[in-house]
Amino acid sequence: MKEKINVTDYAQTIAEGLKKGILLNTNAGQFDSMVIGWGALGVCWGLPTFTAYVREGRYTKSRLDESGEFTVSVPLGDADPVIFRVCGMKSGRDTDKVKEANLTLEDPEVINTPGIKEYPLTLECKVIYVQTQDPMLLQKDLQEKIYPQDVDRETNAFANKDPHTMYIGQIVDAYIIK
Ligand SMILES: Cc1cc2nc3c(=O)[nH]c(=O)nc-3n(C[C@H](O)[C@H](O)[C@H](O)COP(=O)(O)O)c2cc1C
């Protein structure tokens, strides 16, 4: 069962959730889910939106580009450590995250990407705008921190020059899975 919500009533829950890691789910052929810490609830072109930022090399990026839609799943309470580890550190390229993280999928209402019972606050989003960011336009100190050049992948989690692509999704449905 799903309880429809007014998404703005949950703006704080979503903002707090992002600090711990929420989920961005895709379903291009097979369901995949990845932890995101960057994101924004907003309004754009007069529509309610959720914007996600996905690094170029992520498997999720190819899935998003194929399906043109995603769901966002937010925990009501603490993040689950197993879900955090599997969806935040493993790749859908070689991992069945539904199986490894014990995710219970919930059929969607409007799009074709399921939600997740364990992270019940769900936004169904259709991608309406895609833009790859130019790291050179970023403030210098952040540029060096987030997109460092010539650093060791073993010792620096940001040792990756891949830019992020911004996906603005129109929120077409929002609910809590009961
Ligand atoms: C707390 C946390 C926040 C993260 N936030 C993002 C994010 O906003 N964007 C992104 O591209 N990757 C982010 N990641 C990394 C992905 O979740 C991770 O690389 C994931 O394994 C990618 O899965 P995939 O290969 O199936 O796409 C985050 C990871 C963690 C642990």
The ligand as an SDF file (V2000), in Angstrom:
LIG
                    3D

 31 33  0  0  0  0  0  0  0  0999 V2000
   27.4760    8.3610    0.9820 C   0  0  0  0  0  0  0  0  0  0  0  0
   27.6640    8.1880   -0.5010 C   0  0  0  0  0  0  0  0  0  0  0  0
   27.1860    9.1650   -1.3720 C   0  0  0  0  0  0  0  0  0  0  0  0
   27.3750    9.0330   -2.7580 C   0  0  0  0  0  0  0  0  0  0  0  0
   26.8900    9.9890   -3.5930 N   0  0  0  0  0  0  0  0  0  0  0  0
   27.0540    9.8930   -4.9380 C   0  0  0  0  0  0  0  0  0  0  0  0
   26.4990   10.8990   -5.8250 C   0  0  0  0  0  0  0  0  0  0  0  0
   25.7980   11.8380   -5.4100 O   0  0  0  0  0  0  0  0  0  0  0  0
   26.7700   10.7530   -7.1590 N   0  0  0  0  0  0  0  0  0  0  0  0
   27.5110    9.7250   -7.6690 C   0  0  0  0  0  0  0  0  0  0  0  0
   27.7300    9.6600   -8.8850 O   0  0  0  0  0  0  0  0  0  0  0  0
   27.9950    8.7280   -6.8440 N   0  0  0  0  0  0  0  0  0  0  0  0
   27.7710    8.7860   -5.5010 C   0  0  0  0  0  0  0  0  0  0  0  0
   28.2400    7.8000   -4.6700 N   0  0  0  0  0  0  0  0  0  0  0  0
   28.9570    6.6440   -5.2430 C   0  0  0  0  0  0  0  0  0  0  0  0
   28.0230    5.5290   -5.7600 C   0  0  0  0  0  0  0  0  0  0  0  0
   26.9580    5.2660   -4.8710 O   0  0  0  0  0  0  0  0  0  0  0  0
   28.8190    4.2330   -5.9550 C   0  0  0  0  0  0  0  0  0  0  0  0
   29.9360    4.4730   -6.7770 O   0  0  0  0  0  0  0  0  0  0  0  0
   27.9710    3.0860   -6.5030 C   0  0  0  0  0  0  0  0  0  0  0  0
   28.6620    1.8860   -6.2340 O   0  0  0  0  0  0  0  0  0  0  0  0
   27.7030    3.2090   -7.9870 C   0  0  0  0  0  0  0  0  0  0  0  0
   26.9300    2.1040   -8.3940 O   0  0  0  0  0  0  0  0  0  0  0  0
   26.7830    1.6740   -9.9310 P   0  0  0  0  0  0  0  0  0  0  0  0
   28.1610    1.3010  -10.4030 O   0  0  0  0  0  0  0  0  0  0  0  0
   25.8370    0.5140   -9.9210 O   0  0  0  0  0  0  0  0  0  0  0  0
   26.2630    2.8580  -10.6590 O   0  0  0  0  0  0  0  0  0  0  0  0
   28.0400    7.9010   -3.2920 C   0  0  0  0  0  0  0  0  0  0  0  0
   28.4910    6.8900   -2.4120 C   0  0  0  0  0  0  0  0  0  0  0  0
   28.2990    7.0210   -1.0430 C   0  0  0  0  0  0  0  0  0  0  0  0
   28.7790    5.9240   -0.1240 C   0  0  0  0  0  0  0  0  0  0  0  0
  1  2  1  0
  2  3  1  0
  2 30  2  0
  3  4  2  0
  4  5  1  0
  4 28  1  0
  5  6  2  0
  6  7  1  0
  6 13  1  0
  7  8  2  0
  7  9  1  0
  9 10  1  0
 10 11  2  0
 10 12  1  0
 12 13  2  0
 13 14  1  0
 14 15  1  0
 14 28  1  0
 15 16  1  0
 16 17  1  0
 16 18  1  0
 18 19  1  0
 18 20  1  0
 20 21  1  0
 20 22  1  0
 22 23  1  0
 23 24  1  0
 24 25  2  0
 24 26  1  0
 24 27  1  0
 28 29  2  0
 29 30  1  0
 30 31  1  0
M  END
$$$$
